[in-house]
Amino acid sequence: MIRIRPFRGGDEQEILKWCPDEDTFYKWSFGVLGEFPLTGEKFAKTEKYSRFTAIDGSDVVGFFTVRNPGQRLEELRFGFVIVDPARRGQGIGKTMLRQGLSYAFTIYQAKRVSLGVFEQNRPAFACYSAIGFTRTGETETYSIRGEELEVIEMAVDRI
């Protein structure tokens, strides 16, 4: 059974293995953590956010962060969403983020949760859409490795 819990220091040893190539690293980090490869020092930059680990039994299978854009509690933003590559396609991302949404809406009493996804990252877009995230109509452009990439802003509102 998939559950989320607060990130623990030892979790990063597993998560660091999940970005073995540049494409995966930049789709996941948007370049915010610096240049490929992912290291413990670069991963430590996520410490400024609330970090959550998805577990299946005792196995670390996913990770994401939550932050307050503009320091407003009405909206929370998910980021650095990743699932163990060996476990992708099993619904872990959907389950993990549904639990994250429940946390955001129940504990934080957020009215909206948002995130950004590269237009080219179709599996992630499909995952987010399947759990209720919709396009906000806003986009942002990131320049990564000399290429201009569009980020689609998505959000889900508390009903």
Phi, psi and omega per residue, in radians:
M1 nan 2.311 -3.137
I2 -1.439 2.304 3.072
R3 -2.381 2.730 2.996
I4 -1.932 2.622 3.084
R5 -2.581 2.875 3.054
P6 -1.033 2.504 3.109
F7 -1.003 2.464 3.036
R8 -2.085 2.590 -3.074
G9 -0.849 -0.696 -3.115
G10 -1.254 -0.264 -3.115
D11 -1.082 -0.553 -3.043
E12 -1.120 -0.467 3.138
Q13 -1.035 -0.630 3.100
E14 -1.373 -0.793 -3.082
I15 -1.080 -0.633 3.141
L16 -1.044 -0.442 -3.131
K17 -1.340 -0.243 -2.977
W18 -1.477 -0.033 3.108
C19 -2.131 1.177 -3.030
P20 -1.350 -0.221 -3.106
D21 -2.402 2.867 -3.080
E22 -1.053 -0.747 -3.094
D23 -1.024 -0.868 3.122
T24 -1.082 -0.773 -3.117
F25 -1.027 -0.835 -3.076
Y26 -1.318 -0.561 3.042
K27 -1.107 -0.608 -3.104
W28 -1.423 -0.772 -2.977
S29 -1.724 -0.201 -3.083
F30 1.042 0.243 -3.112
G31 1.427 0.014 -3.084
V32 -1.155 -0.501 -3.096
L33 -1.581 0.118 3.141
G34 1.782 -2.800 -3.078
E35 -1.474 2.666 3.019
F36 -1.091 2.498 0.147
P37 -1.574 2.896 3.063
L38 -1.302 2.279 3.085
T39 -2.197 2.933 3.076
G40 -1.040 -0.674 3.125
E41 -1.106 -0.750 3.121
K42 -1.201 -0.725 3.127
F43 -1.076 -0.551 -3.128
A44 -1.048 -0.352 3.110
K45 -1.127 -0.284 3.101
T46 -1.370 -0.114 -3.099
E47 -1.077 -0.393 -3.104
K48 -1.327 -0.072 3.120
Y49 -1.946 2.883 2.951
S50 -1.312 2.223 -3.058
R51 -2.005 2.423 -3.133
F52 -2.249 2.496 3.106
T53 -2.025 2.363 3.008
A54 -1.634 2.364 3.135
I55 -2.220 2.640 3.010
D56 -2.179 1.791 -2.958
G57 1.186 -2.074 3.091
S58 -1.834 0.018 -3.114
D59 -1.468 2.301 3.046
V60 -1.355 2.128 -3.063
V61 -2.196 -0.132 -3.136
G62 -2.868 2.932 -3.087
F63 -2.735 2.531 2.969
F64 -2.792 2.846 3.099
T65 -2.046 2.799 3.064
V66 -2.299 2.363 3.085
R67 -2.487 2.920 3.088
N68 -1.822 1.801 3.085
P69 -1.163 2.273 -3.124
G70 1.188 0.209 3.129
Q71 1.070 0.429 3.092
R72 -1.665 2.308 3.136
L73 -1.377 -0.268 -3.139
E74 -1.141 -0.507 -3.135
E75 -2.199 2.326 3.011
L76 -2.025 2.735 -3.116
R77 -2.255 2.224 3.034
F78 -1.476 2.569 3.096
G79 -2.675 2.974 3.098
F80 0.858 0.741 -3.133
V81 -1.347 2.187 3.119
I82 -2.665 2.581 3.092
V83 -2.166 2.535 3.065
D84 -0.857 2.134 -3.105
P85 -0.954 -0.566 -3.142
A86 -1.245 -0.241 -3.075
R87 -1.997 0.080 3.141
R88 -1.156 2.650 3.138
G89 1.468 0.103 -3.120
Q90 -1.868 0.121 3.135
G91 1.483 0.136 -3.104
I92 -1.141 -0.767 3.137
G93 -1.041 -0.778 3.129
K94 -1.095 -0.829 -3.128
T95 -1.090 -0.810 -3.121
M96 -1.044 -0.808 -3.085
L97 -1.325 -0.520 3.013
R98 -1.077 -0.729 3.100
Q99 -1.149 -0.659 3.067
G100 -1.083 -0.717 3.098
L101 -1.113 -0.744 3.108
S102 -1.032 -0.770 3.103
Y103 -1.058 -0.842 -3.091
A104 -1.084 -0.757 -3.079
F105 -1.409 -0.561 -3.094
T106 -1.526 -0.941 -3.077
I107 -1.340 -0.879 -3.112
Y108 -1.441 -0.288 -3.059
Q109 1.012 0.586 3.087
A110 -1.128 2.635 3.084
K111 -1.704 -0.346 -3.109
R112 -2.614 2.516 2.994
V113 -2.170 2.294 -3.110
S114 -2.158 2.922 3.036
L115 -2.848 2.953 3.068
G116 -2.165 2.554 -3.137
V117 -2.468 2.392 3.074
F118 -1.091 2.379 3.124
E119 -0.945 -0.606 -3.106
Q120 -1.346 -0.211 -3.084
N121 -1.580 1.250 -3.056
R122 -1.033 -0.738 3.130
P123 -1.056 -0.721 3.132
A124 -1.168 -0.763 3.119
F125 -1.010 -0.770 3.132
A126 -1.108 -0.715 3.111
C127 -1.059 -0.882 -3.096
Y128 -1.115 -0.721 3.128
S129 -1.099 -0.695 -3.089
A130 -1.111 -0.426 -3.127
I131 -1.823 0.197 2.997
G132 1.928 -0.091 3.081
F133 -1.239 2.397 3.083
T134 -2.226 2.754 3.101
R135 -1.090 2.408 3.080
T136 -1.567 -0.239 -3.062
G137 1.684 -0.176 3.118
E138 -1.644 2.546 3.043
T139 -2.366 2.837 3.106
E140 -2.452 2.603 3.136
T141 -1.936 2.291 3.062
Y142 -1.995 2.465 3.052
S143 -1.799 1.950 -3.104
I144 -2.239 2.157 -3.128
R145 0.920 0.686 3.100
G146 1.373 0.106 -3.129
E147 -1.999 2.375 3.083
E148 -1.504 2.104 -3.101
L149 -2.115 2.347 3.130
E150 -1.504 2.369 3.054
V151 -1.915 2.194 3.104
I152 -1.568 2.221 3.062
E153 -1.487 2.342 3.134
M154 -2.296 2.680 3.114
A155 -2.666 2.795 2.999
V156 -2.336 2.344 -3.123
D157 -1.785 2.558 3.078
R158 -1.210 2.377 -3.135
I159 -1.589 nan nan
